[in-house]
Amino acid sequence: MKATKRSVGFLVVSPFEQLNLVGPSAVFSEPQIAGNPAYQVHLLSASKEITVRSHGGLTIGPATHYSKFEEPLDTLLVIGGEGAMGRPETALINWLSERSKRTRRVGSVCTGAFVLAATGLLDRRRAVTHWRHCDELAARYPRVRVERDPIFIKEGKIYTTAGVTAGIDLALALVEEDLGYATAMEVARELVLFLRRPGGQAQFSQVLTEQENISDASLRSLPSWVAANLKNDLSVRALAIATSMSDRTFARRFRETFHMTPATWVQSLRVETVRQHLETDNLGLKEIASRTGFRDIGSLRRAFRTHLKTSPAEYRARFRRTAPDQINR
C-alpha cells in the first residue's frame, strides 16, 4: 500500500528571507518511504499574487492564497523576513488561528514568530526569533516569553526558531520526529549539512556582533583589548584602569552599554575564543583553558555549557574546520 505523504505548508508574507524558505523546503524534499516522497510541500501566500517575493527580488511560485487553500496540513510553518514583521491583516490572523486548531504542528522560521505572536498562539509560551529582533518581539508582544539563545524551541505543538539557517535545524528535527534519527541524518548527509544542532543549543557568535554599535567612546575599544588579554586579570578594577575610569563609574557605564555584569561579559568573550579554537585547531582543552584565562578544564567546560548549551566535545565534533587529530577533549 502506498504510504500517505505528510503535508507541509509554508506561509509566506512577502518580502521574505530566501533561506528561511528554501532551506527547510530542501530538507522536506529529501526523505522517501518505499521510493516515494515522504512529504508534500505547499507554498501559501499572504498576497493574491501567484508567486512570493524575497527581499532580494527573487520570486518563487506557484503559490496559493492562504484563503483558497483547503487541503489538510500536517505541519504549517510561517516563513520569516521583512514582510513577516509588519502587522498581519485581520483575515490572515483569523485564518491562522483557525487553521492551527486542525494542524498537528505549527511553527515559525526566524521573524515568522511575529506573525504567530500576532495571533496569540505564542502567549505565555517560550519563543525565539533572530537574535537581532528578540527585543522587538518582546516589546511588541509582552505576553510572549522571548528567549535569545536557543536554535529552536518546542512548546507543545508550537515551534519557533532563531535566525535563517535555524529553519534547517528545525526541519531536520521534524523529520526525525516523523521518520527517525537515521532518516534525518541521511538527509543531513545528502544536503552536506552539519549534524543537526539540538534545539537548546545557543545561537553562536553573538557577543561581538551585538557590540558593533557601542556609542560610549571609552568602551568602544574594550572588546578588542579584552580579547587580547584573556590570560590576564580582567576584574572590574583592571577593566576600569584600562578605560581610565573609576571602578564605580566603569560599572555604571558598562551596565548601561552591555546590559550585563562585567564578569558575565568577560566569560562570554573567553567562551567565544574557546569556540574559535575548537573550530580551527586541535589544541587540547588544557592548553585552550590556559590561553583563554580559565583556571582549569572543569571551569572551561562549565562556562562553555552555560553560554552555548553544549559541551566543548560536542561542539568540536560538529563544527571543526580542520582534520581530526589526537586531541584531549
VENDA-V956624 format. One record per helix or strand of 3 or more residues. SS is the DSSP state (H for helix, E for strand). FROM is the first residue (numbers start at 1). TO is the last residue. Records with the same first field share a line. If there is no record, write none. Layout:
# VENDA-V956624
SS=FROM-TO  FROM-TO
This chain:
# VENDA-V956624
E=6-12  39-45  51-54  59-61  75-79  105-109  152-155  158-161
H=18-30  66-68  83-85  90-101  110-119  131-140  166-179  181-190  209-211  217-220  222-227  236-242  247-258  262-280  285-292  297-308  312-319
